[in-house]
C-alpha cells in the first residue's frame, strides 16, 4: 500500500460513522396505510434529527402491546435476526416502553433501545441552549431514566460491555447510579425553582404591554416567521425541534409595541415529563394575550397537527386564548386548478395530486373559528404584508383591553414605520 493510500485508509478508519437505527411501530385498529407511513416518516425525521440513520422499518398489528417485549415473540425474532445481520446500533419505537419492556429488550437484543419519549428528550438535550432549557431537559431525562436504569444504562452514556445484568458488583453499581441520579434530580429541581423565580420576576416586569406567542407543530416555520417580523437571527432549520428555547423580542407595529415570543414546537405523543418540566417556558404561552398558531399547509397531515396543538394547549391550560391562524409555506403547495384544467387531467393525475383550495379552506376555518386565517410563506415572503396587517389588527384589540382610552395614532405604512425606527 502506497503512502497516499495509507493516508486515505487512516482517514477512513477515523471518520465518524453515523449510527444505524431500525424503527418499530404497532399498527392501531382503524389506522390507514397513509397514517402509518406518515407516523413512521415523522419518527425517521426525529431519528435523523438525533444524528442517526433509519435503515429499516418494522410494523406489527396487535390488539395491545406485548407486556414483556412490546412486540410479539415472532416479530422480536425477526427484528433480532435483522439487527445481528446488519449490525444495527439502535432500535427506536414509536411508542413509550415500560421499564420492564426496556430492560427485556436490551437484554434480548444487546443494542441501545429508544422509545419515543427518550428519543425526543435526547433531541431536546442536544438543542437546548439556555441554562433554563438545559436544566429542564436534564431534569426530565433523569426522571424518565431512573426507573429504566439497567446494567446497560450504567452512568447513562457508558459503552456497553459483556457484563451480566444480574447479581454482584453490577447490581451494587446500579444502586449507586440510582442514588446519584436521585441526588441530581434534587439539585436540578432546586436550580429550576431559582430560574423560574427569576423568570417570573422578568415576566411580571412586562405587564402593561401586549404579549404574543408563536405556537404550532414542530418544523412549521415559527422561527423563520419570528426572524422576518423582528429582524432577528434565531436558528431556523428544516429539522424537528430546531428551536427549544423560548425567545422574546420587542416589536412595534403601527406605533403599538408588543412582545413576540417564539416557543418550542409541539408534536404528537409529546412526553409528559417534558411538558411538566417545561412549565416556565410554557408560561410564555399561558400568559400570552394572543396566540399566533402557525401551520405548515404543505404537510399532508396539517389538520392532524392543528388538533395536536389545540390538545396540547388545552393540557397546559391555554386553550381559551385568542388565536390568529396562519397557514404557512403556501409556496410549497399547488393551489386548486380551474375546472377546465381538472377536466383535462387523467384520473391517476387527480388521485396523485395534492392540491389545496385556499378559498374553500379559508371559508371553512372562518365559519369554524370566527376568524379568517392568513395564507403566507415566511421563507419566500409571499403575503407577508397581509400577515403584518392582520397581526397589527389583532394586537390592537388586545392593546385596547389594557388601555381602553387609547387614541388611534396617525397611520403609517410598514416601510414608513421602518424609516422612522432607523
MOFENUR-V817051 format. One record per residue. N is the residue number from 1. RES is the residue in one small letter. SS is DSSP state (alpha for helix, beta for strand, coil for the rest). PHI is phi in degrees with one decimal (NA if undefined). D_CENTER is the distance of its C-alpha to the mean C-alpha in Angstrom with 2 decimals. Layout:
n->N res->RES ss->SS phi->PHI d_center->D_CENTER
n->N res->RES ss->SS phi->PHI d_center->D_CENTER
This chain:
n->1 res->x ss->coil phi->NA d_center->48.90
n->2 res->x ss->coil phi->-72.4 d_center->49.28
n->3 res->x ss->alpha phi->-62.1 d_center->47.96
n->4 res->x ss->alpha phi->-66.1 d_center->45.33
n->5 res->x ss->alpha phi->-64.5 d_center->44.25
n->6 res->x ss->alpha phi->-64.9 d_center->43.93
n->7 res->x ss->alpha phi->-64.3 d_center->41.69
n->8 res->x ss->alpha phi->-62.4 d_center->39.44
n->9 res->x ss->alpha phi->-64.0 d_center->39.40
n->10 res->x ss->alpha phi->-64.8 d_center->38.56
n->11 res->x ss->alpha phi->-63.5 d_center->35.61
n->12 res->x ss->alpha phi->-65.9 d_center->34.42
n->13 res->x ss->alpha phi->-66.9 d_center->34.87
n->14 res->x ss->alpha phi->-98.0 d_center->32.88
n->15 res->x ss->coil phi->-66.9 d_center->30.04
n->16 res->x ss->coil phi->-65.9 d_center->26.64
n->17 res->x ss->coil phi->-103.1 d_center->25.58
n->18 res->x ss->coil phi->-83.1 d_center->22.13
n->19 res->x ss->coil phi->-60.0 d_center->21.62
n->20 res->x ss->beta phi->-94.9 d_center->21.89
n->21 res->x ss->beta phi->-137.2 d_center->19.90
n->22 res->x ss->beta phi->-116.1 d_center->20.74
n->23 res->x ss->beta phi->-99.7 d_center->18.39
n->24 res->x ss->beta phi->-132.9 d_center->19.70
n->25 res->x ss->beta phi->-144.5 d_center->19.06
n->26 res->x ss->beta phi->-90.0 d_center->21.44
n->27 res->x ss->beta phi->-92.1 d_center->22.31
n->28 res->x ss->coil phi->-78.5 d_center->22.60
n->29 res->x ss->coil phi->-63.1 d_center->25.67
n->30 res->x ss->coil phi->89.4 d_center->25.49
n->31 res->x ss->coil phi->-72.3 d_center->22.47
n->32 res->x ss->coil phi->-82.4 d_center->23.32
n->33 res->x ss->alpha phi->-60.5 d_center->23.27
n->34 res->x ss->alpha phi->-66.3 d_center->20.88
n->35 res->x ss->alpha phi->-64.1 d_center->18.35
n->36 res->x ss->alpha phi->-61.7 d_center->18.79
n->37 res->x ss->alpha phi->-63.4 d_center->18.46
n->38 res->x ss->alpha phi->-63.8 d_center->15.28
n->39 res->x ss->alpha phi->-64.0 d_center->13.62
n->40 res->x ss->alpha phi->-71.9 d_center->15.02
n->41 res->x ss->alpha phi->-62.2 d_center->14.02
n->42 res->x ss->alpha phi->-64.6 d_center->10.28
n->43 res->x ss->alpha phi->-64.3 d_center->11.29
n->44 res->x ss->alpha phi->-65.2 d_center->13.33
n->45 res->x ss->alpha phi->-65.4 d_center->10.69
n->46 res->x ss->alpha phi->-62.1 d_center->8.78
n->47 res->x ss->alpha phi->-61.7 d_center->12.40
n->48 res->x ss->alpha phi->-64.3 d_center->13.20
n->49 res->x ss->alpha phi->-61.9 d_center->10.50
n->50 res->x ss->alpha phi->-68.5 d_center->12.16
n->51 res->x ss->coil phi->112.8 d_center->15.44
n->52 res->x ss->coil phi->-117.2 d_center->17.06
n->53 res->x ss->beta phi->-117.0 d_center->18.58
n->54 res->x ss->beta phi->-79.1 d_center->18.37
n->55 res->x ss->beta phi->-101.2 d_center->22.05
n->56 res->x ss->beta phi->-159.3 d_center->22.64
n->57 res->x ss->beta phi->-129.0 d_center->21.40
n->58 res->x ss->beta phi->-114.4 d_center->23.26
n->59 res->x ss->beta phi->-128.9 d_center->23.22
n->60 res->x ss->beta phi->-150.9 d_center->25.62
n->61 res->x ss->beta phi->-90.0 d_center->26.76
n->62 res->x ss->coil phi->-137.7 d_center->27.51
n->63 res->x ss->coil phi->-63.9 d_center->28.28
n->64 res->x ss->coil phi->-152.2 d_center->26.56
n->65 res->x ss->coil phi->-61.3 d_center->25.25
n->66 res->x ss->beta phi->-64.2 d_center->28.11
n->67 res->x ss->coil phi->-65.1 d_center->28.63
n->68 res->x ss->coil phi->-91.7 d_center->29.38
n->69 res->x ss->coil phi->-129.2 d_center->27.15
n->70 res->x ss->beta phi->72.0 d_center->24.73
n->71 res->x ss->coil phi->-98.5 d_center->26.23
n->72 res->x ss->coil phi->-69.5 d_center->29.94
n->73 res->x ss->alpha phi->-61.7 d_center->32.52
n->74 res->x ss->alpha phi->-64.8 d_center->33.27
n->75 res->x ss->alpha phi->-66.0 d_center->29.69
n->76 res->x ss->alpha phi->-62.9 d_center->29.34
n->77 res->x ss->alpha phi->-63.7 d_center->32.45
n->78 res->x ss->alpha phi->-62.6 d_center->31.13
n->79 res->x ss->alpha phi->-64.8 d_center->27.91
n->80 res->x ss->alpha phi->-61.4 d_center->30.09
n->81 res->x ss->alpha phi->-62.3 d_center->32.46
n->82 res->x ss->alpha phi->-66.2 d_center->29.78
n->83 res->x ss->alpha phi->-60.5 d_center->28.24
n->84 res->x ss->alpha phi->-68.4 d_center->31.74
n->85 res->x ss->alpha phi->-67.9 d_center->32.91
n->86 res->x ss->alpha phi->-100.3 d_center->30.07
n->87 res->x ss->coil phi->50.2 d_center->29.46
n->88 res->x ss->coil phi->-71.3 d_center->25.74
n->89 res->x ss->coil phi->-87.6 d_center->23.92
n->90 res->x ss->beta phi->-150.8 d_center->21.23
n->91 res->x ss->beta phi->-118.9 d_center->20.45
n->92 res->x ss->beta phi->-122.2 d_center->16.95
n->93 res->x ss->beta phi->-100.4 d_center->16.78
n->94 res->x ss->coil phi->-84.3 d_center->14.38
n->95 res->x ss->coil phi->-127.5 d_center->15.52
n->96 res->x ss->coil phi->-83.9 d_center->16.40
n->97 res->x ss->coil phi->-105.9 d_center->19.81
n->98 res->x ss->coil phi->-76.1 d_center->22.49
n->99 res->x ss->alpha phi->-54.6 d_center->24.07
n->100 res->x ss->alpha phi->-70.2 d_center->27.09
n->101 res->x ss->alpha phi->-63.7 d_center->25.28
n->102 res->x ss->alpha phi->-60.8 d_center->23.49
n->103 res->x ss->alpha phi->-64.2 d_center->26.94
n->104 res->x ss->alpha phi->-63.0 d_center->28.77
n->105 res->x ss->alpha phi->-67.7 d_center->26.50
n->106 res->x ss->alpha phi->-64.3 d_center->26.69
n->107 res->x ss->alpha phi->-66.1 d_center->30.44
n->108 res->x ss->alpha phi->-79.3 d_center->30.95
n->109 res->x ss->alpha phi->-100.8 d_center->28.87
n->110 res->x ss->coil phi->58.0 d_center->29.07
n->111 res->x ss->coil phi->-131.8 d_center->25.68
n->112 res->x ss->beta phi->-72.6 d_center->22.45
n->113 res->x ss->beta phi->-107.4 d_center->20.54
n->114 res->x ss->beta phi->-117.5 d_center->16.79
n->115 res->x ss->coil phi->-102.4 d_center->15.47
n->116 res->x ss->alpha phi->-60.1 d_center->11.93
n->117 res->x ss->alpha phi->-63.3 d_center->11.61
n->118 res->x ss->alpha phi->-64.7 d_center->13.27
n->119 res->x ss->alpha phi->-60.5 d_center->11.27
n->120 res->x ss->alpha phi->-66.9 d_center->7.94
n->121 res->x ss->alpha phi->-61.2 d_center->10.40
n->122 res->x ss->alpha phi->-68.5 d_center->12.06
n->123 res->x ss->alpha phi->-64.9 d_center->9.28
n->124 res->x ss->alpha phi->-60.6 d_center->8.79
n->125 res->x ss->alpha phi->-63.9 d_center->12.57
n->126 res->x ss->alpha phi->-66.9 d_center->12.98
n->127 res->x ss->alpha phi->-98.5 d_center->11.16
n->128 res->x ss->coil phi->-64.7 d_center->12.48
n->129 res->x ss->coil phi->-113.6 d_center->15.50
n->130 res->x ss->coil phi->-80.1 d_center->17.27
n->131 res->x ss->alpha phi->-60.6 d_center->19.40
n->132 res->x ss->alpha phi->-64.6 d_center->17.71
n->133 res->x ss->alpha phi->-63.7 d_center->14.14
n->134 res->x ss->alpha phi->-61.9 d_center->15.85
n->135 res->x ss->alpha phi->-63.3 d_center->18.01
n->136 res->x ss->alpha phi->-61.8 d_center->15.40
n->137 res->x ss->alpha phi->-70.3 d_center->13.44
n->138 res->x ss->alpha phi->-59.7 d_center->16.88
n->139 res->x ss->alpha phi->-62.0 d_center->18.16
n->140 res->x ss->alpha phi->-61.4 d_center->15.47
n->141 res->x ss->alpha phi->-67.9 d_center->15.99
n->142 res->x ss->alpha phi->-64.7 d_center->19.75
n->143 res->x ss->alpha phi->-63.7 d_center->19.87
n->144 res->x ss->alpha phi->-72.8 d_center->18.10
n->145 res->x ss->alpha phi->-79.6 d_center->20.33
n->146 res->x ss->alpha phi->-50.8 d_center->23.58
n->147 res->x ss->coil phi->-74.0 d_center->24.70
n->148 res->x ss->coil phi->-103.4 d_center->23.61
n->149 res->x ss->coil phi->-67.9 d_center->25.62
n->150 res->x ss->coil phi->-128.8 d_center->28.13
n->151 res->x ss->alpha phi->-57.0 d_center->30.51
n->152 res->x ss->alpha phi->-69.5 d_center->28.04
n->153 res->x ss->alpha phi->-96.1 d_center->25.50
n->154 res->x ss->coil phi->-52.2 d_center->28.24
n->155 res->x ss->coil phi->59.7 d_center->27.01
n->156 res->x ss->coil phi->69.8 d_center->23.53
n->157 res->x ss->coil phi->-120.2 d_center->23.74
n->158 res->x ss->coil phi->-69.9 d_center->27.38
n->159 res->x ss->coil phi->-64.0 d_center->28.51
n->160 res->x ss->coil phi->-70.8 d_center->29.62
n->161 res->x ss->coil phi->-128.6 d_center->33.32
n->162 res->x ss->coil phi->-93.3 d_center->35.78
n->163 res->x ss->coil phi->-66.7 d_center->36.52
n->164 res->x ss->coil phi->-66.0 d_center->36.96
n->165 res->x ss->coil phi->-89.3 d_center->34.50
n->166 res->x ss->coil phi->-119.4 d_center->37.43
n->167 res->x ss->coil phi->72.6 d_center->39.98
n->168 res->x ss->alpha phi->60.6 d_center->41.47
n->169 res->x ss->alpha phi->-62.5 d_center->39.75
n->170 res->x ss->alpha phi->-58.8 d_center->36.39
n->171 res->x ss->alpha phi->-64.4 d_center->36.22
n->172 res->x ss->alpha phi->-64.0 d_center->37.42
n->173 res->x ss->alpha phi->-66.9 d_center->34.80
n->174 res->x ss->alpha phi->-62.8 d_center->32.03
n->175 res->x ss->alpha phi->-62.0 d_center->33.51
n->176 res->x ss->alpha phi->-63.7 d_center->33.61
n->177 res->x ss->alpha phi->-62.5 d_center->29.94
n->178 res->x ss->alpha phi->-61.6 d_center->29.11
n->179 res->x ss->alpha phi->-65.0 d_center->31.28
n->180 res->x ss->alpha phi->-61.6 d_center->29.63
n->181 res->x ss->alpha phi->-66.9 d_center->26.15
n->182 res->x ss->alpha phi->-60.8 d_center->27.52
n->183 res->x ss->alpha phi->-63.9 d_center->29.06
n->184 res->x ss->alpha phi->-65.4 d_center->25.85
n->185 res->x ss->alpha phi->-61.0 d_center->24.04
n->186 res->x ss->alpha phi->-61.0 d_center->26.96
n->187 res->x ss->alpha phi->-66.0 d_center->26.84
n->188 res->x ss->alpha phi->-66.4 d_center->23.10
n->189 res->x ss->alpha phi->-63.2 d_center->23.54
n->190 res->x ss->alpha phi->-65.5 d_center->26.50
n->191 res->x ss->alpha phi->-64.1 d_center->24.75
n->192 res->x ss->alpha phi->-66.9 d_center->21.83
n->193 res->x ss->alpha phi->-60.7 d_center->24.47
n->194 res->x ss->alpha phi->-67.1 d_center->26.16
n->195 res->x ss->alpha phi->-64.8 d_center->23.09
n->196 res->x ss->alpha phi->-63.9 d_center->22.29
n->197 res->x ss->alpha phi->-62.6 d_center->25.96
n->198 res->x ss->alpha phi->-64.7 d_center->25.86
n->199 res->x ss->alpha phi->-64.1 d_center->22.76
n->200 res->x ss->alpha phi->-64.3 d_center->24.61
n->201 res->x ss->alpha phi->-64.1 d_center->27.64
n->202 res->x ss->alpha phi->-64.5 d_center->25.80
n->203 res->x ss->alpha phi->-67.1 d_center->24.30
n->204 res->x ss->alpha phi->-65.0 d_center->27.79
n->205 res->x ss->coil phi->-72.3 d_center->29.21
n->206 res->x ss->coil phi->-95.3 d_center->27.21
n->207 res->x ss->coil phi->-62.8 d_center->29.16
n->208 res->x ss->coil phi->94.1 d_center->31.10
n->209 res->x ss->coil phi->-134.1 d_center->28.53
n->210 res->x ss->beta phi->-64.1 d_center->26.08
n->211 res->x ss->beta phi->-119.0 d_center->22.42
n->212 res->x ss->beta phi->-119.8 d_center->19.75
n->213 res->x ss->beta phi->-120.6 d_center->15.98
n->214 res->x ss->beta phi->-82.4 d_center->13.51
n->215 res->x ss->beta phi->-128.8 d_center->10.96
n->216 res->x ss->beta phi->157.2 d_center->9.05
n->217 res->x ss->beta phi->-65.0 d_center->6.47
n->218 res->x ss->coil phi->-66.1 d_center->3.93
n->219 res->x ss->coil phi->66.7 d_center->6.94
n->220 res->x ss->coil phi->-100.9 d_center->9.56
n->221 res->x ss->coil phi->104.2 d_center->11.62
n->222 res->x ss->alpha phi->-62.5 d_center->11.45
n->223 res->x ss->alpha phi->-67.7 d_center->12.49
n->224 res->x ss->alpha phi->-63.4 d_center->15.11
n->225 res->x ss->alpha phi->-65.8 d_center->16.44
n->226 res->x ss->alpha phi->-60.4 d_center->16.63
n->227 res->x ss->alpha phi->-61.8 d_center->18.59
n->228 res->x ss->alpha phi->-66.0 d_center->20.78
n->229 res->x ss->alpha phi->-77.6 d_center->21.80
n->230 res->x ss->alpha phi->-103.1 d_center->22.26
n->231 res->x ss->coil phi->56.8 d_center->23.34
n->232 res->x ss->coil phi->-96.6 d_center->21.05
n->233 res->x ss->coil phi->-129.6 d_center->19.65
n->234 res->x ss->coil phi->-68.3 d_center->16.07
n->235 res->x ss->coil phi->-56.8 d_center->14.18
n->236 res->x ss->coil phi->-134.7 d_center->12.88
n->237 res->x ss->coil phi->-123.5 d_center->12.21
n->238 res->x ss->coil phi->-83.6 d_center->11.57
n->239 res->x ss->coil phi->-140.2 d_center->8.87
n->240 res->x ss->coil phi->-70.9 d_center->5.23
n->241 res->x ss->coil phi->58.4 d_center->4.28
n->242 res->x ss->coil phi->-61.1 d_center->7.93
n->243 res->x ss->coil phi->-113.4 d_center->8.34
n->244 res->x ss->coil phi->-110.0 d_center->8.25
n->245 res->x ss->coil phi->-80.5 d_center->11.72
n->246 res->x ss->coil phi->-81.1 d_center->13.03
n->247 res->x ss->beta phi->-119.6 d_center->15.62
n->248 res->x ss->beta phi->-120.7 d_center->18.65
n->249 res->x ss->beta phi->-133.1 d_center->21.28
n->250 res->x ss->beta phi->-87.2 d_center->24.55
n->251 res->x ss->beta phi->-129.5 d_center->25.33
n->252 res->x ss->beta phi->-125.1 d_center->28.69
n->253 res->x ss->beta phi->-125.4 d_center->29.19
n->254 res->x ss->coil phi->53.8 d_center->32.72
n->255 res->x ss->coil phi->68.6 d_center->33.84
n->256 res->x ss->beta phi->-109.1 d_center->31.38
n->257 res->x ss->beta phi->-81.1 d_center->29.14
n->258 res->x ss->beta phi->-154.7 d_center->25.74
n->259 res->x ss->beta phi->-103.1 d_center->22.72
n->260 res->x ss->beta phi->-114.0 d_center->19.41
n->261 res->x ss->beta phi->-117.3 d_center->16.22
n->262 res->x ss->beta phi->-100.6 d_center->12.84
n->263 res->x ss->coil phi->-113.7 d_center->10.21
n->264 res->x ss->coil phi->-63.9 d_center->6.72
n->265 res->x ss->coil phi->-73.8 d_center->4.42
n->266 res->x ss->beta phi->-89.3 d_center->4.81
n->267 res->x ss->coil phi->-157.2 d_center->4.96
n->268 res->x ss->coil phi->-64.4 d_center->8.52
n->269 res->x ss->coil phi->56.0 d_center->10.20
n->270 res->x ss->coil phi->-63.9 d_center->8.05
n->271 res->x ss->coil phi->-54.9 d_center->10.69
n->272 res->x ss->alpha phi->-58.0 d_center->13.47
n->273 res->x ss->alpha phi->-57.5 d_center->14.36
n->274 res->x ss->alpha phi->-72.0 d_center->11.19
n->275 res->x ss->alpha phi->-60.3 d_center->11.72
n->276 res->x ss->alpha phi->-65.8 d_center->15.36
n->277 res->x ss->alpha phi->-78.0 d_center->15.24
n->278 res->x ss->coil phi->-91.2 d_center->13.08
n->279 res->x ss->alpha phi->-53.0 d_center->15.94
n->280 res->x ss->alpha phi->-69.7 d_center->17.25
n->281 res->x ss->alpha phi->-67.7 d_center->14.15
n->282 res->x ss->alpha phi->-70.2 d_center->13.62
n->283 res->x ss->alpha phi->-61.5 d_center->17.32
n->284 res->x ss->alpha phi->-60.5 d_center->16.68
n->285 res->x ss->alpha phi->-80.0 d_center->15.49
n->286 res->x ss->alpha phi->-61.5 d_center->18.20
n->287 res->x ss->coil phi->-95.9 d_center->20.87
n->288 res->x ss->coil phi->-73.6 d_center->20.13
n->289 res->x ss->coil phi->-86.9 d_center->22.94
n->290 res->x ss->beta phi->-145.8 d_center->20.97
n->291 res->x ss->beta phi->-107.3 d_center->17.45
n->292 res->x ss->beta phi->-99.6 d_center->16.67
n->293 res->x ss->beta phi->-88.5 d_center->14.39
n->294 res->x ss->beta phi->-92.8 d_center->13.19
n->295 res->x ss->beta phi->-125.6 d_center->13.03
n->296 res->x ss->beta phi->-84.1 d_center->13.08
n->297 res->x ss->coil phi->-71.8 d_center->16.52
n->298 res->x ss->coil phi->-79.2 d_center->16.96
n->299 res->x ss->coil phi->-80.6 d_center->14.58
n->300 res->x ss->coil phi->-61.3 d_center->16.95
n->301 res->x ss->coil phi->-106.9 d_center->14.85
n->302 res->x ss->alpha phi->-61.6 d_center->14.12
n->303 res->x ss->alpha phi->-68.9 d_center->16.21
n->304 res->x ss->alpha phi->-64.7 d_center->14.31
n->305 res->x ss->alpha phi->-62.8 d_center->11.07
n->306 res->x ss->alpha phi->-60.3 d_center->13.40
n->307 res->x ss->alpha phi->-64.0 d_center->14.57
n->308 res->x ss->alpha phi->-61.5 d_center->11.30
n->309 res->x ss->alpha phi->-62.9 d_center->10.77
n->310 res->x ss->alpha phi->-63.5 d_center->14.48
n->311 res->x ss->alpha phi->-64.0 d_center->14.55
n->312 res->x ss->alpha phi->-64.8 d_center->12.05
n->313 res->x ss->alpha phi->-61.2 d_center->14.14
n->314 res->x ss->alpha phi->-65.3 d_center->17.19
n->315 res->x ss->alpha phi->-64.6 d_center->16.16
n->316 res->x ss->coil phi->-98.1 d_center->15.91
n->317 res->x ss->coil phi->63.9 d_center->19.14
n->318 res->x ss->coil phi->-131.4 d_center->18.05
n->319 res->x ss->coil phi->-78.6 d_center->18.68
n->320 res->x ss->coil phi->-104.9 d_center->21.99
n->321 res->x ss->coil phi->-75.1 d_center->21.08
n->322 res->x ss->beta phi->-58.9 d_center->22.52
n->323 res->x ss->beta phi->-134.5 d_center->20.04
n->324 res->x ss->beta phi->-107.3 d_center->20.33
n->325 res->x ss->beta phi->-88.7 d_center->18.65
n->326 res->x ss->beta phi->-121.8 d_center->17.92
n->327 res->x ss->beta phi->-89.4 d_center->17.69
n->328 res->x ss->beta phi->-97.1 d_center->16.59
n->329 res->x ss->coil phi->66.7 d_center->17.46
n->330 res->x ss->alpha phi->-66.6 d_center->20.79
n->331 res->x ss->alpha phi->-70.3 d_center->22.24
n->332 res->x ss->alpha phi->-99.8 d_center->20.53
n->333 res->x ss->coil phi->-122.7 d_center->22.08
n->334 res->x ss->coil phi->-85.0 d_center->25.75
n->335 res->x ss->beta phi->-79.3 d_center->27.32
n->336 res->x ss->coil phi->-61.8 d_center->29.85
n->337 res->x ss->coil phi->-75.8 d_center->33.16
n->338 res->x ss->coil phi->-69.2 d_center->36.50
n->339 res->x ss->alpha phi->-60.8 d_center->38.43
n->340 res->x ss->alpha phi->-65.0 d_center->40.90
n->341 res->x ss->alpha phi->-66.9 d_center->38.30
n->342 res->x ss->alpha phi->-62.9 d_center->36.89
n->343 res->x ss->alpha phi->-63.6 d_center->40.45
n->344 res->x ss->coil phi->-90.6 d_center->40.79
n->345 res->x ss->coil phi->-86.5 d_center->37.64
n->346 res->x ss->coil phi->-74.1 d_center->38.15
n->347 res->x ss->alpha phi->-62.6 d_center->36.71
n->348 res->x ss->alpha phi->-66.1 d_center->34.49
n->349 res->x ss->alpha phi->-62.5 d_center->33.19
n->350 res->x ss->alpha phi->-67.1 d_center->32.36
n->351 res->x ss->alpha phi->-66.5 d_center->30.56
n->352 res->x ss->alpha phi->-84.3 d_center->28.42
n->353 res->x ss->coil phi->-70.5 d_center->27.72
n->354 res->x ss->coil phi->-124.1 d_center->24.40
n->355 res->x ss->coil phi->-79.9 d_center->25.86
n->356 res->x ss->beta phi->-122.6 d_center->24.60
n->357 res->x ss->coil phi->-92.8 d_center->27.31
n->358 res->x ss->alpha phi->-61.8 d_center->25.96
n->359 res->x ss->alpha phi->-64.0 d_center->29.04
n->360 res->x ss->alpha phi->-64.9 d_center->28.80
n->361 res->x ss->alpha phi->-65.0 d_center->25.09
n->362 res->x ss->alpha phi->-62.7 d_center->25.88
n->363 res->x ss->alpha phi->-62.8 d_center->28.82
n->364 res->x ss->alpha phi->-64.0 d_center->26.93
n->365 res->x ss->alpha phi->-75.9 d_center->24.25
n->366 res->x ss->alpha phi->-65.8 d_center->26.99
n->367 res->x ss->alpha phi->-65.6 d_center->29.05
n->368 res->x ss->alpha phi->-75.6 d_center->26.26
n->369 res->x ss->alpha phi->-107.8 d_center->24.95
n->370 res->x ss->coil phi->84.3 d_center->27.93
n->371 res->x ss->coil phi->-124.3 d_center->25.97
n->372 res->x ss->coil phi->-73.8 d_center->26.12
n->373 res->x ss->coil phi->-72.5 d_center->22.77
n->374 res->x ss->beta phi->-106.3 d_center->22.58
n->375 res->x ss->beta phi->-108.7 d_center->22.14
n->376 res->x ss->coil phi->-156.0 d_center->21.38
n->377 res->x ss->beta phi->-138.8 d_center->20.01
n->378 res->x ss->coil phi->-64.1 d_center->18.81
n->379 res->x ss->coil phi->-70.8 d_center->19.19
n->380 res->x ss->coil phi->-96.5 d_center->22.75
n->381 res->x ss->coil phi->91.9 d_center->23.82
n->382 res->x ss->beta phi->-64.0 d_center->24.85
n->383 res->x ss->coil phi->61.6 d_center->25.68
n->384 res->x ss->alpha phi->-65.5 d_center->24.35
n->385 res->x ss->alpha phi->-63.3 d_center->27.63
n->386 res->x ss->alpha phi->-63.7 d_center->27.26
n->387 res->x ss->alpha phi->-60.7 d_center->23.86
n->388 res->x ss->alpha phi->-59.8 d_center->25.54
n->389 res->x ss->alpha phi->-63.8 d_center->28.42
n->390 res->x ss->alpha phi->-67.9 d_center->26.36
n->391 res->x ss->alpha phi->-64.0 d_center->24.27
n->392 res->x ss->alpha phi->-59.5 d_center->27.62
n->393 res->x ss->alpha phi->-62.6 d_center->29.17
n->394 res->x ss->alpha phi->-69.4 d_center->26.47
n->395 res->x ss->alpha phi->-64.4 d_center->26.61
n->396 res->x ss->alpha phi->-59.7 d_center->30.41
n->397 res->x ss->alpha phi->-58.9 d_center->30.29
n->398 res->x ss->alpha phi->-71.5 d_center->28.44
n->399 res->x ss->alpha phi->-63.5 d_center->30.76
n->400 res->x ss->alpha phi->-69.9 d_center->33.76
n->401 res->x ss->alpha phi->-69.1 d_center->32.69
n->402 res->x ss->alpha phi->-81.2 d_center->32.89
n->403 res->x ss->coil phi->-124.7 d_center->35.98
n->404 res->x ss->coil phi->-60.3 d_center->37.90
n->405 res->x ss->coil phi->-98.9 d_center->40.79
n->406 res->x ss->coil phi->-64.2 d_center->38.78
n->407 res->x ss->coil phi->-92.6 d_center->40.87
n->408 res->x ss->coil phi->-62.9 d_center->39.36
n->409 res->x ss->coil phi->-77.9 d_center->39.62
n->410 res->x ss->coil phi->-62.2 d_center->41.03
n->411 res->x ss->coil phi->-80.2 d_center->38.51
n->412 res->x ss->coil phi->-122.3 d_center->37.28
n->413 res->x ss->coil phi->-76.9 d_center->35.38
n->414 res->x ss->alpha phi->-59.9 d_center->32.17
n->415 res->x ss->alpha phi->-65.7 d_center->34.28
n->416 res->x ss->alpha phi->-65.2 d_center->36.93
n->417 res->x ss->alpha phi->-62.9 d_center->34.41
n->418 res->x ss->alpha phi->-64.3 d_center->33.15
n->419 res->x ss->alpha phi->-61.6 d_center->36.80
n->420 res->x ss->alpha phi->-66.1 d_center->37.59
n->421 res->x ss->alpha phi->-68.7 d_center->34.75
n->422 res->x ss->coil phi->-82.4 d_center->35.96
